[in-house]
């Protein structure tokens, strides 16, 4: 069955970097959209970045453009989120999520309801 496992979170100082990993099993990355979301305490879950199925186009929230980079390693079935120049407002639990190409719309890439499968999340804390 489809399974997503995130790792790589932790405590980092402002301006620092982290790389999150999302290990996927039970499906082939090429045919699925993979997205990263985050949820801070008391806030709604928000889309951070997404890799489209097939051609692998990338999408980013305005708040992370130029700082975060999403990528995938098809040989390992892993999707990464490299986060640079981290800010305290990036503090949140980060989740990866996926859905098949048949159910995914690029214009709604950041919509929580598009995604059928979710990981358990990994905590990122940016603090001095």
C-alpha positions in Angstrom: 0.0 0.0 0.0 1.0 3.6 -0.4 3.2 4.8 2.5 5.1 8.1 3.1 7.7 8.5 5.8 9.2 12.0 6.5 12.6 12.6 8.2 15.2 15.3 8.6 13.4 17.7 10.8 15.1 19.3 13.8 16.1 22.5 15.6 18.0 25.0 13.6 19.0 28.7 14.1 17.6 31.4 11.9 19.5 31.5 8.6 20.4 27.9 8.8 19.5 25.0 6.5 17.8 21.6 6.7 16.9 18.9 4.2 13.7 17.0 4.7 13.2 13.6 3.1 10.0 11.8 2.1 10.5 8.1 1.5 7.8 6.7 -0.7 6.7 3.1 -1.0 3.9 1.3 -2.7 3.9 3.4 -5.8 6.1 5.0 -8.5 7.0 8.6 -8.1 6.8 9.4 -11.9 3.0 9.0 -11.9 2.2 10.8 -8.7 2.3 14.4 -7.5 4.3 14.8 -4.3 3.7 17.9 -2.2 5.1 19.3 1.1 2.7 21.0 3.5 3.3 22.5 6.9 1.2 23.3 9.9 2.1 25.6 12.7 0.3 25.6 16.0 -3.1 27.2 15.7 -2.8 27.6 12.0 -4.2 25.8 9.0 -2.1 23.3 7.0 -0.6 25.2 4.1 1.1 24.0 0.9 4.8 24.7 0.7 6.0 23.0 -2.5 5.0 20.4 -5.1 6.4 18.2 -7.8 4.0 17.5 -10.6 3.6 13.9 -11.9 5.2 13.0 -15.2 7.2 16.1 -16.2 8.2 17.1 -12.6 7.3 20.7 -12.8 7.8 22.5 -9.5 5.5 24.7 -7.5 6.3 26.9 -4.4 4.4 29.1 -2.0 5.4 32.7 -2.3 6.7 32.6 1.3 9.4 30.1 0.4 10.3 30.9 -3.2 14.1 31.3 -3.6 14.8 29.6 -0.2 13.3 26.1 -0.6 14.0 23.6 -3.3 12.0 20.4 -4.0 13.6 17.5 -5.8 13.2 13.7 -6.2 15.5 10.7 -6.6 13.5 8.2 -8.6 16.1 5.5 -8.0 15.5 5.7 -4.3 11.8 6.7 -4.4 12.6 9.7 -2.2 11.5 13.3 -2.5 13.5 16.0 -0.8 12.8 19.5 0.4 16.0 21.6 0.9 15.3 24.6 3.1 17.8 27.4 3.2 17.8 30.7 5.0 15.3 29.4 7.5 13.2 31.9 9.5 11.3 31.5 12.8 8.1 31.7 10.8 9.1 28.4 9.0 8.6 26.6 12.3 5.9 23.9 11.8 5.3 20.2 11.4 6.1 19.4 7.8 4.2 16.7 6.0 4.6 15.1 2.6 1.5 14.1 0.6 0.7 12.4 -2.6 -2.0 11.7 -5.2 -2.0 10.1 -8.6 -1.8 12.0 -11.8 -5.5 11.2 -12.5 -6.6 13.2 -9.5 -4.2 16.1 -9.5 -4.7 19.6 -10.8 -1.7 22.0 -11.0 -3.9 25.0 -10.3 -4.9 23.5 -7.0 -1.5 22.0 -6.0 -1.7 23.6 -2.5 -5.2 22.3 -1.8 -5.1 19.8 1.1 -8.2 18.0 -0.3 -6.3 17.0 -3.5 -4.0 14.5 -1.7 -5.0 11.0 -0.7 -2.0 9.9 1.3 -0.1 11.6 4.0 3.0 11.0 6.1 3.2 11.3 9.8 5.1 14.6 9.7 8.4 15.9 11.0 9.0 18.9 13.3 11.0 21.8 12.1 11.9 24.5 14.7 13.8 27.6 13.8 14.9 29.4 16.9 18.0 31.0 18.4 
